[in-house]
Amino acid sequence: MPDLSTPAGGTSAPGAPDPGPCGPGTGGSLALGDVLRIADRLGVDVAVAAARADGTGPVLAHRSQEPWPGASLYKTLAALALLRVPGLDPSERVTVTAADRVPGGAGLSLLGDPVTLTWRDLLRSMLVGSDNTAAQVILRRTGIPALDAVAREAGMTSTAVGTTAQTVAAAVSARRTGGSGTGTDRDDSLLAEAASDAVLGSTTTASDQLRLLTALWQGRLAGPADTELVIGTMGRLVQRSRITSAFDHPGARVAGRTGTWGPFRHESALVMHEGEVPIAVCVLTESLEIGRLLPAVDDGIGEIAAALVGELRSSR
Amino acid sequence: MDLIRHLELFEAVASEGHFGRAAERMGMAQPPMSQAIKRLEAELGCVLLERTSSGAVLTPAGARVREAAGRARQAVAEVRAAAADHALAPVRLLVDPALPGAWAAAIVRDAEASGLAVDLEPVPTEGALQRARAADLPAVVLAPFRAEGLRASGAAPALLWEARHEAPRSRTTALVHEKASAAFLARLARELRGLAVGGDLVPMPQATALGRLAAGRVHAVISTEAPVLPEALAGSVRVRSLPIGRASAVFHAVLRRTARDRATVAVHAAAAATLARVHDA
């Protein structure tokens, strides 16, 4: 089991500047005011970080250093870790049986019979469909320390992989630190909901996601072919209802990674416009209710990303 | 040493002019009174009283100290009075206007039973959240909302009532609320769709809503209080409570996570406990 008290990654990268908690209209960025207005309208909590992927220009951030349960956001790390396994042939065949299956809404998690496919296709199923079973098989091959190593190289300082129960507990206890009061609260309902969930997830911060996207795009985490494979595969993400939905205009492409569990809906993405440096953007959200579809929140994640990307593109 | 207490004893001797009578007035024996005055004189470094055969007379230093001691005692009394005022001042609890009256009453009653005084101030959720974030004010707000920086109690769903016109001339649904948040309206509209109560959802005051219902200009009125209908409407309007698992108004008690004031924290906890007890299951 991973130790969630010691985050993966080194301490080399400086923290992104964060204007701290603020209400709509404050913080010096019009886009951040828009972000909070959208979150208020939807009734969700939000953390964001956004910047140009070449690392130049301003960083837009809100609550970007706070740990959140990141759910499947770790799958980008898993893909990069797999491609680094010494001597691994991506076209080697792997058979996934019923015993390998973990719960999930897509890919091999849906199937019942044995399936044989290559490591590369497992990677595709994990990134395109957010296939939990493919991710589990890949992690069994790489080991979690290999993901920690990628995170460290990306300069991520507060990201760790663990079960949903562990990652939710870690993030909830962090936000309770220093708080007052007795009795149970909403966080207790959340902990109870997560308590027996052994599906893999992560804790992360919006800043860390920004570091990962930036390092990935800059080619610091893999060779050119593997970088292209990961970004290209992220561009084929099945779930297009969040950030992708906000950039359906001609000349725009999105390479995204979503994370979803209970009240949490996230996406980290590279938003690419022809002839421009891509914008890396991470939007983390938490709703009050657990277990509803809330398409308005998916939409809102797109709106939030659009506000941030719009401001960064116009500040060139 | 307890300087204030010693000054009180000194003032008693000064006004009685006699150790024995002063001790009697203060409900103590003479030897400890004499010792207390000696300790005070040692502490202040001067002789306050001249012991004579008939009693005690103030020295010039003693006269000045007596005057100053009077002012000090007055100041201490003011300190206590200010604290007492504060201890008795009710904690203000902001509540969304849709909070059912029975719940509001239960919150105040439960709080008083545990020695807390509470004043309710109706404030629509959006404004209440701004004030709760800006200061340590507890609030009972209507979900969903952005909970950043706030400790939120568990969800407390309240029954919604529907008064439905039998032969409406409009598809509009009225919500009895002075200023409902966009987040709540969107959530409720989705739930009402699930119950086939369609049409636009428009918040309005109760009188407006019932007036329009009477005229058939809204097809239904949704409220957190069971509507009391005028007899004239009895034939054309049907009232029912909506099934709680399908549509409800969900309340949470919130307070800034960094709040430290004991009374404020206690009122938030009491409101949370009451909500957990009275909510509709």
Interface residues (C-beta under 8 A of the other chain):
Chain A: P21 G23 L36 A39 D40 R41 L42 G43 V44 D45 V46 R63 R175 R176 G178 G179 S180 G181 T182 G183 T184 D185 R186 D188 S189 E286 S287 L288 E289 A296
Chain B: E126 Q130 R133 A143 P144 F145 R146 A147 E148 G149 R151 A152 S153 G154 A155 S181 A182 A183 F184 A186 R187 V250 H252 L255 R257 T258 A259 R260 V265 H268 A269 A272 A273
